[in-house]
Structures are given as C-alpha cells and as structure tokens.
Amino acid sequence: MLLYDGLAGVGDPRNADLAAAESAARAFLDALGIDTGASGVRDTPRRMTRAYLDLFTPNSFELTTFPNDEGYDELVVAKSIPVRSVCEHHLLPFSGVAHVGYLPGERVLGLSKLARIVEFFARRPQVQERLTKQVADCLTTRLGPKGVGVVIEAEHSCMSMRGIRAIGSTTVTSALSGSLRDDPRSRQEFFALTGV
C-alpha cells in the first residue's frame, strides 16, 4: 500500500488546518493589494485553500502485482500518462506527460498502477527531476524488475507565465535503472518505444 511512507519532509495534507490556510490565503491576497471584499474575490481564499489541498493530496492505492508466470521478458511501456503537479519554488502548476516502462522480473504490475504511481508522486509541491526519480525508484524497489525507465516531458508555468515567459517550452527528464540503464540496446528500445 502506498501511503506517505518514505516521503521525508512531506506532511500529510489530510491533517491540514483549513481555517488557518483560508485565513493565510486571505492575508496573502490582502498583502498583495487584492480587495478580498469584492464580490468576485470574496470566496477566493476558501477556493484557493480547497484547490491547493486537492493538488497536494494523493490518492492511496494498492500496488497490485502478479506472478510473471509466462516469463514475459520484453518491455512493458505506458506512454503519455498525464502529469499535473505544482512547482515547489513558485507554487505554480506544471503539466505534461510521463512515459513509464519496465522490464519484468518475477512479477508484473497491474497496468493502471503505472499511471497511479505517477499521479501519487505528482500530488505535492515538486521539481520535475525529483518526480521522475521517485517514480523510477518506487518501481525499482517495490516491483523488483530487471530495469526501469521513466521520461517526463512538461511545460512549467513558472517559466511560461513569469520571468522569461517561454510559452510552449518543455522540459524533459529521464531516470533509468538496471538493464535499461546498463544495456545500450534495451536503453535504445525504451527511447524508441516512448518516442523521445
């Protein structure tokens, strides 16, 4: 079961103090000179609080695996898994897709769990590099495959909406382990299948 274990420094949003968060959101907006008494903004601190709570609360799930009775020894790849997270530096969203693959060992994973693992680690303030590695490390330690590959392509609104305003620019990160890192042919096959 994946529940907040092994996530050093990450609090559990289920213990959030919503009243304090709403008060802080109101004070934040007031400090920026935004009239929180205006009709369209009056409920914004509450909506902000609920929105960020939703963004930062991962769903628990059972990491279902099955014996690899058929001895399947080729890559399993899930492409274009939607990724939505929030940059920990500016608390602005970033989104894109993840391509996640593994070379099975003794067990195979329920296919929907690849997307659930991505979503689980994305639901907190993040940096893309860490998110990519967390997904790969989770699969490596919990599944015990012969190799793992993760590629994330995302557009960061902290880059497109502020600062340089590089609209349409994407960042690509990858994490490889086992034979997908060490064997050039397996590595090449993974990247060919993901289209990266």
C-alpha positions in Angstrom: 0.0 0.0 0.0 1.4 3.4 -0.9 0.5 5.9 1.8 3.1 8.7 2.7 5.7 6.2 3.7 9.3 7.1 2.7 8.4 10.6 1.8 10.8 12.6 4.1 9.8 16.2 4.6 6.3 15.8 3.1 3.4 16.4 5.5 0.1 14.7 5.3 -2.4 17.1 3.8 -5.2 15.0 5.4 -4.2 16.8 8.6 -4.5 20.3 7.1 -5.9 23.2 9.2 -8.3 24.5 6.5 -9.4 27.5 8.6 -5.8 28.6 9.1 -5.0 28.1 5.5 -8.0 30.1 4.4 -7.1 32.9 6.8 -3.5 32.9 5.5 -4.7 33.0 1.8 -6.9 36.0 2.7 -4.0 37.7 4.3 -1.7 36.9 1.4 -4.2 38.4 -1.2 -4.8 41.4 1.1 -1.0 42.0 1.3 -0.8 42.0 -2.5 -3.4 44.7 -2.6 -6.2 42.5 -3.9 -9.6 43.5 -2.5 -10.9 40.3 -0.9 -14.1 42.1 0.0 -15.0 42.4 -3.7 -17.9 40.2 -4.8 -15.8 38.1 -7.3 -13.0 37.6 -4.8 -14.8 37.2 -1.5 -14.7 33.4 -1.7 -11.3 33.2 -3.3 -9.4 32.4 -0.1 -11.7 29.4 0.5 -11.4 28.3 -3.1 -7.6 28.7 -3.1 -7.4 26.6 0.1 -9.5 23.8 -1.4 -7.7 23.9 -4.7 -4.3 23.6 -3.2 -5.5 20.9 -0.8 -6.7 18.9 -3.8 -3.5 19.4 -5.6 -1.4 18.2 -2.7 -3.5 15.2 -1.6 -2.5 11.9 -3.3 -4.9 9.1 -3.5 -3.9 5.9 -1.7 -4.0 2.7 -3.7 -2.8 -0.9 -3.6 0.2 -1.6 -5.7 -1.1 -4.7 -7.3 1.4 -7.1 -8.8 1.0 -10.6 -10.3 3.4 -13.5 -10.8 5.1 -13.4 -14.2 4.0 -17.0 -14.9 4.5 -16.7 -18.6 8.1 -15.5 -18.1 7.4 -12.3 -20.1 10.8 -10.7 -20.7 10.1 -7.8 -23.0 9.5 -4.2 -22.2 6.2 -3.0 -20.8 5.6 0.7 -21.5 2.8 3.1 -20.7 3.1 6.2 -22.9 1.6 9.7 -22.5 0.4 9.3 -18.9 -0.9 12.8 -17.9 1.2 14.6 -15.3 -0.1 17.6 -13.3 1.9 18.9 -10.4 2.9 22.2 -8.7 6.4 23.6 -8.8 7.7 23.8 -5.2 9.6 27.0 -6.0 6.7 29.2 -7.1 3.6 27.1 -6.3 2.6 27.4 -10.0 1.5 24.3 -12.0 3.4 22.3 -14.5 1.9 19.7 -16.7 2.8 17.3 -19.4 3.1 13.5 -20.0 5.1 10.7 -18.5 6.3 7.6 -20.3 7.0 4.7 -17.9 8.4 1.3 -18.7 9.9 -1.7 -17.1 11.5 -5.0 -18.0 9.7 -7.6 -15.8 11.4 -9.8 -13.4 9.4 -12.4 -11.3 6.3 -10.1 -11.1 4.3 -7.9 -13.4 2.4 -4.8 -12.4 -1.3 -4.0 -13.0 -1.1 -1.6 -15.9 -3.2 1.2 -14.3 -0.7 1.3 -11.4 1.9 2.9 -13.7 -0.4 5.9 -14.0 -1.3 5.8 -10.3 2.4 5.9 -9.3 3.0 9.0 -11.4 -0.2 10.7 -10.0 0.8 9.7 -6.4 4.2 11.4 -6.5 2.9 14.4 -8.6 0.4 15.4 -5.9 2.7 17.6 -3.8 5.0 20.5 -4.4 7.6 19.1 -6.7 10.5 19.5 -9.0 10.4 17.5 -12.2 13.8 15.9 -11.7 12.7 14.5 -8.3 9.3 13.4 -9.6 11.0 11.4 -12.4 13.4 9.7 -10.0 10.7 9.0 -7.4 8.6 7.1 -10.0 11.6 5.1 -11.1 12.8 4.4 -7.6 9.3 3.3 -6.5 9.0 0.8 -9.4 12.6 -0.5 -8.8 12.1 -1.1 -5.0 8.5 -2.3 -5.0 8.4 -4.4 -8.2 12.0 -5.7 -8.5 12.1 -5.5 -12.3 15.2 -6.1 -14.4 15.1 -2.5 -15.5 13.0 0.7 -15.2 12.7 3.7 -17.5 10.8 7.0 -16.8 10.7 10.0 -19.1 8.6 13.1 -18.2 8.0 16.0 -20.6 6.3 19.0 -19.1 5.6 22.7 -19.5 6.2 24.8 -16.4 4.0 27.8 -15.9 6.7 29.3 -13.7 8.7 29.6 -17.0 5.8 30.4 -19.3 3.7 32.8 -17.2 6.5 34.8 -15.4 10.2 35.5 -15.8 11.3 34.6 -19.3 7.7 33.8 -20.5 8.9 30.9 -22.6 5.5 29.7 -23.8 5.5 26.3 -25.3 8.9 25.4 -23.9 9.0 21.9 -22.4 11.5 20.3 -20.0 12.4 16.6 -20.5 13.8 14.5 -17.6 14.6 10.8 -17.5 15.6 8.2 -15.0 16.8 4.7 -15.9 17.9 1.8 -13.8 19.0 -1.8 -14.3 19.3 -3.1 -17.8 17.6 0.0 -19.2 20.5 2.0 -18.0 23.3 -0.5 -18.5 22.4 -2.3 -21.8 22.6 0.1 -24.8 20.1 -2.0 -26.8 17.5 -2.0 -24.0 18.0 1.7 -23.5 17.6 2.4 -27.2 14.5 0.3 -27.4 12.9 2.1 -24.4 13.5 5.5 -26.0 12.3 4.3 -29.4 9.1 3.0 -27.9 8.5 6.2 -25.9 9.2 8.4 -29.0 11.7 10.5 -27.0 
